[in-house]
Every structure is written in structure tokens, then in C-alpha cells.
Amino acid sequence: MATNHSSKRPATTLQCGNIKATIWQNVSEKGPFFATTFSRPFKDPSGAWRSGTSFGLNDLEALLTVAREAKEWMVVHILNC
């Protein structure tokens, strides 16, 4: 079973425009591995910053960019684990 990353610091965060890819290092019985979460910060009606996980048409190009960058980052760093 993998460990929960909610209380750990991310291995790295990548950003393109408003879209963020946060890469987490986890450990399983088979050893370390990386997982990525994607988010889009926005202000709610009260003005507080929130983090969304749905993406509109205008977000998709940036989402593709950070997904590619996350893949490249993981390939380089998994070899060093």
C-alpha cells in the first residue's frame, strides 16, 4: 500500500500559466514512486483563494505542458531513487 502524501512536502511543483502540477514522492512495497496532482487556483466569491481540479478549454494547453514537464521530471528523478 502507498503512503498518503497529504502531510508531506511535494518533491516539486511545476507551473504553466494558472495550471500547477505538484509531484509527490511516495513509497510502496516495491520502492519509491512519484505521483502528480494537477490544480488551478481561483478566487471564490468571497475573495478567498481556492484550488480547483477541473479545467476549461483555455486551461488545456497549459495542462498538457505541465503534464509533459512532470513526466520528464519524474523520468529523470526516478532513476536517482
N, C-alpha and C positions, 0 to 999 in steps of 0.2 A: 504494500500500500504506500502511496506517495504521501509526503508530509504536506501539511497545509501551509501556504505561503502568506497567510493573512497578517502575521505578526513580524515577518522578516522584511528586510530591506530588499528592494529589487536589485538584480545584478546590473541592470542598466535600463534607461528609458530613452527611447528614440522618438523624435517628433518631426512631423511634416505638416506645416500649417497648423490647424487646430487638432490634428489627429495624433494621438500618442500610442506607442507600442511599449508596454512595460514587460521586460523579460525577467522571469523569476527562475532561480536555480532551486531544484528540488532533489530529493534523494529517495530512491526506491530500493527494493531488494537487489535490483540489477545495477545499482550505482546511480551517479548523478545524471540529471537531465534538465533541460530547460523547457519552460512553457511561457507563452506570451498572452497577455491580455491587451485588448485594444479599447481605447476610450476617446471620448470627445467632450471636452469641458464646455459648459454653458452656464449662463446665469438664469436662475429660476425667477418667477415673477416678483419675489421679494428682494431680488438682487444678490442672493447667495449663490456662490459657485457650486455647481454640481458636476457629476461626471456621467455622461450618457454612454450607452453601448449600442445605440442604433445610429445608422449612418445614412444620410441622404445622398442624392445624386451628386451634389457638389463635393461630398466628402470622399467619394470612392477612389479618385485618383491618388489622393494623399494616403488613403488606407492601403492601396496597392504598394505605394512607395515604402511606407514604414513596414509593411509585411515582408517585402523583399529585403530591406535592410536588416530586419530582425532575423530572417533566415541566414543571411550572410554572417551576422554577428554570432549566431548560435553555432554555425559550422566551424568557425574559427575557434570559438571558446570551448566547445565540447571536446575538441582534440587535446586541449590543455588540461582537462579534468583528470 
